[in-house]
């Protein structure tokens, strides 16, 4: 599970009440819906992507949008 180190980095950016969002990210990596960033992301870039993801309800659409951000799109 090479995404585990990245997931622990993401987890540090989440508030305690965001378990559903965090679980959807973990599931996304497990199922292949999310991929590790091809280019390294700064903490600021990652935090911005996570804030945008948390601002919306968990759904396949928001997970897809996060995936695009992680891929640099």
C-alpha positions in Angstrom: 0.0 0.0 0.0 2.3 2.7 -1.2 -0.3 5.4 -0.7 -0.2 5.0 3.1 2.5 7.6 3.7 0.5 10.1 1.5 -2.7 9.3 3.4 -1.1 10.0 6.7 0.0 13.3 5.4 -3.5 14.1 4.2 -4.9 12.9 7.6 -3.0 15.7 9.4 -5.0 18.3 7.4 -8.4 17.0 8.5 -10.4 18.1 11.5 -11.7 15.4 13.8 -15.3 15.7 12.5 -14.3 14.9 8.9 -14.1 11.1 9.1 -16.5 10.6 6.2 -14.3 12.7 3.9 -11.1 11.0 5.0 -12.6 7.5 4.7 -13.7 8.3 1.1 -10.1 9.3 0.3 -8.8 6.1 1.7 -11.4 4.1 -0.2 -10.5 6.0 -3.3 -6.9 4.9 -3.1 -7.8 1.3 -2.3 -10.2 1.1 -5.3 -7.9 2.9 -7.6 -10.2 5.9 -8.1 -7.5 8.1 -6.6 -3.8 7.9 -7.5 -0.8 9.4 -5.9 0.2 12.8 -7.3 2.5 12.5 -10.2 4.3 15.6 -9.2 5.1 16.3 -5.5 2.6 18.7 -3.9 3.6 21.4 -1.4 1.8 21.3 1.9 0.0 24.5 0.8 -1.2 22.9 -2.4 -2.4 19.8 -0.6 -4.1 21.8 2.1 -6.0 23.8 -0.5 -7.1 20.7 -2.3 -8.3 19.2 1.0 -10.2 22.3 2.0 -12.0 22.4 -1.3 -12.9 18.7 -1.0 -14.1 19.2 2.6 -16.3 22.1 1.6 -18.6 19.8 -0.3 -20.6 16.7 0.6 -18.8 13.4 0.0 -19.7 12.0 -3.5 -18.2 10.4 -6.5 -18.1 13.8 -8.2 -16.2 15.5 -5.3 -13.8 12.5 -5.2 -13.2 12.8 -8.9 -12.5 16.6 -8.5 -10.0 15.8 -5.8 -8.4 13.2 -8.0 -7.9 15.8 -10.7 -6.3 18.2 -8.2 -3.9 15.5 -7.1 -3.0 14.8 -10.7 -2.2 18.4 -11.2 -5.3 19.3 -13.2 
